[in-house]
Each structure stands twice: as C-alpha cells, then as structure tokens.
C-alpha cells in the first residue's frame, strides 16, 4: 500500500503547474471572500484534484498492472481513501497557513473549529465520490462527480451571500456549534466507513 501511495504522490507531481494555479486561486479567495466559502471551495478543489488519480489508474489498463504487484483490491481501495483524505486535509491546512501569513493574522480557536467542521463536510463529499469513481468508467464518473459538486456548490454560494454582512467572528459563531460539530464529525466517520465497504465490494466484483 505504501508503494501505491508513493505512486499517487508522484502522479500529482506531474501536474505541478495546475497545483500551483489552484493554490494561487485559493489564496486569493481567502483574502477576498468569506472564510466559510474559501475553506469549502478549497476542500472541493483539493479532493477533486486527488480523485483525479483514478483516471490515471484506469488509463491504458494501468489498474491491471498495479494489481499484479504484491497488493490486492482491498488494499488499493484503502490506499485511495488514505491518499485522498491526506491530500485534501493537507491542501486546506496549507491554504490556512499561507493566508494567515499573507494577512499577518494569528489562527484562533474559532477558525480551527470552522476548518474542522468544513473538513468533516468534505469527508462526506469524498464518501460519495470515491464509490462513483470506482464503479463507473472515467467518462461517466466525471459527469456524476461534477453533478455532486454542483449540488454542494449551490448552498455554498448562497451561504457566501448570507453571511456577507456579518463580521468574521459572528459568521463563525453562526456556523460552528459544539454539538453540531460533534454530530457532523460522527456522520462523516460513519459515511466514510460505509463508503469504504461499498467501494471494497464494488472493487471486488469489478471486471478489469
């Protein structure tokens, strides 16, 4: 599984220019837009970028070759979840640190609570996307993936306008509630667990 993880990291390095462009866009958003909109949008960008590794695996029957190595289908699925979650969280944390340095502000506890809440929402998003990426060929999977992203982006844009008139502190308090954070965290872990079981089942029955 370690080899698969390294392979995906090296694959992402081939898209360095695209990655840098996304980082620049995310930093600009963090300066000009609300934190809620920025973190959520950055999470969607990071997870979508990471899930693109499925397309590379399925091109030219690369997946068949990978499964000839000392690994199995269940390990392949585990690695994908680990890789996508790691890249997404790393991407969001990087943007948080860069924007804080640019704006010369300290990261307070409320911002971390907000970031954690949005990370949990993105985990639920990932839980829906990965089984789709495994079940469908790239052409169909991208259509369903974009549909899910669009559905999640509509309330995101609406919330950007909804909290635009509030101060940053008030907007965070309106979103982050301790009990709500606990509930969404539990929901995210349950969704990821169920998603993994579904993905492993799909992968086990998949014809390569």
C-alpha positions, 0 to 999 in steps of 0.5 A: 500500500505504501508503494501505491501511495508513493505512486499517487504522490508522484502522479500529482507531481506531474501536474505541478503547474495546475497545483500551483494555479489552484493554490494561487486561486485559493489564496486569493479567495481567502483574502477576498471572500468569506472564510466559510466559502474559501475553506469549502471551495478549497476542500472541493478543489483539493479532493477533486484534484486527488480523485483525479488519480483514478483516471490515471489508474484506469488509463491504458489498463494501468489498474491491471498492472498495479494489481499484479504487484504484491497488493490486492483490491482491498488494499488499493481501495484503502490506499485511495481513501488514505491518499485522498483524505491526506491530500485534501486535509493537507491542501486546506491546512496549507491554504490556512497557513499561507493566508494567515501569513499573507494577512499577518493574522494569528489562527484562533480557536474559532477558525480551527473549529470552522476548518474542522467542521468544513473538513468533516463536510468534505469527508462526506463529499469524498464518501460519495465520490470515491464509490462513483469513481470506482464503479463507473468508467472515467467518462461517466464518473466525471459527469456524476462527480461534477453533478455532486459538486454542483449540488454542494456548490449551490448552498455554498454560494448562497451561504457566501451571500448570507453571511456577507454582512456579518463580521468574521467572528459572528459568521463563525459563531453562526456556523460552528456549534459544539454539538453540531460539530460533534454530530457532523464529525460522527456522520462523516466517520460513519459515511466514510466507513460505509463508503469504504465497504461499498467501494471494497465490494464494488472493487471486488466484483469489478471486471478489469 
